[in-house]
Amino acid sequence: MVNKFLFFLLFFVGFTFATQAQDEKPTPKEDTQLDSIQTDLKSQGIVVKDSVFKKRVEINPLAPAKAAFYSAIIPGLGQVYNKRYWKVPIVYAALGASIYAYDFNNTSYKRFRTAFKRRQAGFTDDEFPEFDIEDLQNAQENFQRDRDLMVLVTIGLYVLNIIDANVDSHLKQFNVDDNLSVDFQPYLDYNEITAQPNYGMALTIKF
């Protein structure tokens, strides 16, 4: 049973951190200074591709801290802040499973411990007549160990929920435009004074 929950934890770690920042792209903010430069160049007869002038992207440096803070208060709230709504059920399913496992192991531990103590006192009317006193002792120790492990797993999932919200918010502020590319192509232009063609190769890098 413990192995299943550890596998579930590893699955949760891998799945939540396989986040593609392309799902949410930052909203470009109008940059008047670049627009002014581009307009001046065009007025002088110099044609500049729009891709050369990329709009400045507005970022909020406090967003990752806010996302982490929200998830620390209420698990999953940071994911809502990042608009990763699909992660919220995963967060609660993982935490719910670990809490359920803790409760199950804790209840079983108490049952076997009560039966073990009664056997030590000389009573044989407990709910586990098929177990001898050594089996009762081993069972209570196993459930106690699993219960304590589930405490660590629950704390780990809670911390992971905070880390995921923080990292995801950081990733959203990176430029992950689909138009990122490097283009290498022939170049042909005419000199406006001599009317002679100019040949060459153009390397265009889009950021």
FENGIFEN-V193561 format. One record per pair of residues at least 4 apart in sequence whose ideal C-beta (glycine too) atoms are under 7 Angstrom apart, sorted by the first residue. I is the first residue (numbers start at 1). J is the second residue. Records with the same first field share a line. If there is no record, write none. Layout:
# FENGIFEN-V193561
I: J  J
This chain:
# FENGIFEN-V193561
1: 5  146
2: 6  146  149
3: 7
4: 8
5: 9  97  98  101  153
6: 10
7: 11
8: 12  94  97
9: 13  153  156  157
10: 14
11: 15
12: 16  90  94  157
13: 17  160
14: 18
15: 90
16: 87  90  164
17: 164
19: 168  171
21: 171  172  174  176
22: 176
24: 83  172
25: 177
26: 57  58  59  173
28: 55  57
29: 55  56  57  58
30: 55
31: 35  55  56
32: 36
33: 37
34: 38  53
35: 39
36: 40
37: 41
38: 42  48  53
39: 43
40: 44
41: 46  48
42: 46
45: 192
48: 52  53
51: 206
54: 207
57: 175
59: 173
62: 66
63: 67  169
64: 68  166  169  170
65: 69
66: 70  81
67: 71  78  81  82  165  166  169
68: 72  78  162  165  166
69: 73
70: 74  77  78  81  165
71: 75  76  77  78  79  161  162  165
72: 162
73: 77
75: 91  95  158  161
76: 80  88  91  92  161
77: 81
78: 82  162  165
79: 84  87  88  91  165
80: 85  88
82: 165  168  169  172
84: 168
87: 91
88: 92
89: 93
90: 94
91: 95  161
92: 96
93: 97
94: 98  157
95: 99  154  157  158
96: 100
97: 101
98: 102  150  153  154  157
99: 103  154
100: 104
101: 105  150
102: 106  147  150  151  154
103: 107
104: 108
105: 109  143  146  147  150
106: 110  147
107: 111
108: 112  143
109: 113  140  143  144  147
110: 114
111: 115
112: 116  136  139  140  143
113: 117  140
114: 118
115: 119  126  127  128  136
116: 120  133  136  137  140
117: 121
118: 123  126
119: 123  126  133  136
128: 136
131: 135  136
133: 137
134: 138
135: 139
136: 140
137: 141
138: 142
139: 143
140: 144
141: 145
142: 146
143: 147
144: 148
145: 149
146: 150
149: 153
150: 154
151: 155
152: 156
153: 157
154: 158
155: 159
156: 160
157: 161
159: 163
160: 164
161: 165
162: 166
163: 167
164: 168
165: 169
166: 170
167: 171
168: 172
175: 207
179: 206
180: 206  207
181: 206
182: 205
183: 204
184: 201  203
185: 202
186: 201
187: 200  201  202
188: 197  199
189: 198
190: 195  197  198
191: 195  196  198
